[in-house]
Amino acid sequence: MRITVLGTSASAPTKERGLPAVFLEYLGEGFLFDVGEGTQRQFMRFGRSFMKITHIFISHYHGDHVFGLPGLLSTMALYGRQRPIHVWVPERQVVYVERFLRALVPSLPFSVEFHPAAPGVLFSTEGYSVSAYALDHTTDCLAYVFEEAPRLKADKEKLRQYGLHGPVVGRLKAGECVDWRGKRICPEDVVYEKPGREVVYVADTRPVISNVAKGADVLIHEATFLESERQMAVEKKHSTAREAAEVAKALGAKKLILFHFSPRIDDLSLAEAEARERFPDVVAAEDGYTIEI
């Protein structure tokens, strides 16, 4: 599972920072969270393939989070894409985003399936699920949670203890009890469930604590303002870096990635230092920041 923060600026790009877009790769699939202007160029710049994208999740329809959609899909068409792509948008905004795309790009050689997103599970497969929960912004805005399905693991120490190896281990993982060297061994004796990895994407919002996001391996959270501009954050329904860190602490997250910085913040180390006062494992992401989990 690899995460690349493609764009980290808020509202407008800067010379160094593009607009919001975060790309998650998992077992050959690509999941894009928000699509600011020029996102396809960010893919090229950081050596990622936009042709892998199967789902796009838009947090809300403010321009810096959605204006890159027509350009990205048009570029995919030029590169010969044929596979359908799924676009998820807050349910009361999906019609506007679809009209916006169709007005600029009336036809494409592949299907674009728009889906209304609302709090709860959006869809699931055998390997993972994607859920959403409501944020607190000036318009409907959603956070997205990518959660890997739990995996069955065999306790290596117990395997050694029983002398278990080969196909019999697979039978135990499949739920069978086995007779082995004069003993009856059942799955609960050696097999345990390991929780899947969880990534939470939080765009424009005041601090929100949701049980859906508890225990995230990675929390990607907006940090538009520094604490010195807290009043502006309150008025514009955004978060400060310190508030993002407090959310990470309350959720029990393992790692916090800050993004969506006001163009007024020239030195991102200020945001990182401010957040670290509340939460230890934090990084203020530059464009192209990548992590594997």
N, C-alpha and C positions, 0 to 999 in steps of 0.2 A: 504494500500500500504506500503510494508516494503522493505527497501533496506539494504543489507548486503555487506560490502566491504570485500571480502574474501582474497584478496591478494593485497599488496600495494608496492612491490618492483619493481624496474626497471632493466631490462637486466638480472640480476641474483638474486636468492633468498638470504636471509640472515638467521641467526639463528632465528630471530624474525619475518621476513616478507616473505610471499610467493609472487608468481608472479601474475600479474594483472588478476583479476576476480571480477566482481561485479554482484550480484544476486538481481533481483527485483521480488518480489512476488505481484501478483494482482489477487484477486478473484479466487484463486485456481490455477492460471497459474504461471509458472516461466520463467523468461527471464534472460539469462546469457550474460553478456557483457565481451568478451574476456575470454580466457581459458588457463592460464599459467600452467606450469608443476605442477602436484600435486593438481589440483583444486578439484578433488573428495575427497581428504583427508581434505581439508579446509572445504568442506561441512560438513563432519563428525565432525570435530573439533568444529565447531560453531553451530551444531545442526540444520542444514538446509537439506532439502531433494532434492537431485539432480534428483530424479524421477519426480519431479514436472515440470522440464524444458520442455517447448514446443518449444522455439526458442533460438538459440545461435547466437549472433551478434559479428563477429570478425572485429576489427577495421582495421587491416592490418596483413600481413603474416610474420612479424618478429617473431622469435622463442618464445620470452617471452610472446607473446600474443596468441600463437596457439599450442605450443608443448603439451599442456595438453589435446587436443581433443581426440586422440586415447585412452588414459588411461581412461578418463571420460566415453566415450561411451562403452568401454570394461567393465568397472565396472557396468554400467547400465545393460548390457547384463547379467552379473553374478547375478544381483539382479532381473532378470526376466522381464525386460522391454519389452513390446510389442508395445506400442504406437509409431507412427512415431515422428521424431524430425526434425526441420527445422534449417538449418545452413546458415547464411547470411555472405557473404564475398565480399569485393570490386570486381567489375565485372572482372577486368583484372587479379585478383589473384585467383578466385574461382577454376579454373582448377588445379592449383598447390596444393591448400589445399585439394581438393578432392583426387588427386593422392596420396598425402602424407598419408591421412587417409586410403585409400584403400590398399596401399602397406603394411601398418602395420596391418590393421584389414580388411582383405578381405571380411569377412562376419559377419553380425550381425543379431540377430533374430527380428530386427525392421528396418523400413525404415529410412534412413537418406537422407533428401531432401536438396540438395544444391541450393542456390539461389544467383544470382549475385546482389550485392547491388550497388546503384548509388545515387547521390544526388536527393532528392525528397521523395515523400511518397512511402514507401516500401509496406505496406499493411495497411488495416484498417478493423475494425469490428464495430458493433454497440456501443461497449463500449470504444474503444481506437484506436489509430493509432500509427505506428512507422515510423519515417522519418529519413533521413540521410542528412548530408552535408559534403562538402569536407574540410579536414584539410590541414595543411602545414607541411609535414614531408618529409623524404628522399625517400619515396615511397608513392603510393596511400594509403591514410588513411582516414577513415570516422568517424565522430561523429554520434551518434545515439540519437534520441529524442523520448521518450515514452510520449504520450499525451493522457490523459483521455478525452473522449467526454464530451462536456458541459452537465450539468444536470439542469433540470427544478426544481426550488424550489418555494414554496409558502411563501410569506411574512407573518410571524406569526402575526405581529402587525395588518396587514390589514385583516387577517382572523378573528382576535378578533373583529376588528372594524365592520366587516360585520356580525359577528356571524356565520361564515362558519365553517362546520365540516363534517366529514364522506365522503361518496362517491362523494358528489358534488365537493369536492376539487380535486379528481381524474379526474372528467370530465373537470374541468378547466385546469388542467395540460395537458389533452389530446387535448386541443384546442377548447373546446366548450364554448359558452356563456350560462349562466344559469339564470333563473328567480328565485330570492331568496328574500323572505319577501318583495315583492312588488318592488324589484329593478332588473334591468337587469345588470348582472355582467359578464364581459368578461375576458379572460385570462390576458390581459395586465393590468387589474386593480389590480391583486393580485399575478401573477406569473412572475418570472424573471429567466433569464438564468445565472447559475453560471458556470464560466469557470472550466474545468477539471484540475486536477493536471498534472504537466509536470516535467519530469526528463530528464536531458541532460547528456550524457556520452561522455567525450572528452578525448581521449587517446593522443598518441604522436603527438606533433604539436608545431609550433610557435603560438603566439596568433592569433586567428581568431574570428571575430565578425560576427555572422550570424543572420539574422532576424528570422530564424527558431527557434532559441534558446532564443529569447527575452522573458523575464518575467518568466523564469523557477523557479519552486518551489525549485528544487535542481539542482545545477550544480556540477557534479563530474568531476574534471579537473586534468590532470597530473601536477606535480610540480617536475620534475626530479632534478632541480638544485636550489640552493640558488642564491640570487642576486649577490653575490661575484663571481659567475661563469657564469655571463651573457654571456660572449663571447663564452664559451663552449656551452651554450644553443643555441646561434645563429648558431654556426658551425654545431651542431648535430641536429638542427631543433627540439628543445624541448623548454619548458617553465620554467621560474623560478616561485617560489611561489608568488612573488610579481606580476609578469605578469598574473598569473592565477587570482589573486584577481582583477586586473584591468579589465580583461575580464568579471568577474562576475559583477563588477560595471557597465560596459558598457552595459551588457545585461539586467540589472535590475533584476538579480537573487535574490531570497530570502535567499538562503543558499548555501554556497560553501563547498564542501568536496574535500580536496586535497588527491592525491594518486600518485603512480608511482614515488617513491623517489629513487634517486641514493643510492646504498649501502654505499656510502661515508657519507651520512647524518645519523649520529648516533642518534642525538637528534632532534626529529620531532618538538619539541616546537620552534625550530629556524625557521622552515618553517612556522609554524602557526603564530608566532609573526610577521614575515616579511609580510605575507599576510594581517594580521589584520591592518597594517598601511594603507591599501588601501580599505579594505572591512571588515565590522564589524562581520558578522555572518559566521565564518569560523572554520573548524576543520581539522587538519592534521590527517587523519585516520590511526589508527593502524589496523592490521588484525583483522577482526571480528567486526569492528565498525558497528553498526546497528542503523537505524533511521526509524521511522514510520511517514508517512505524510498523 
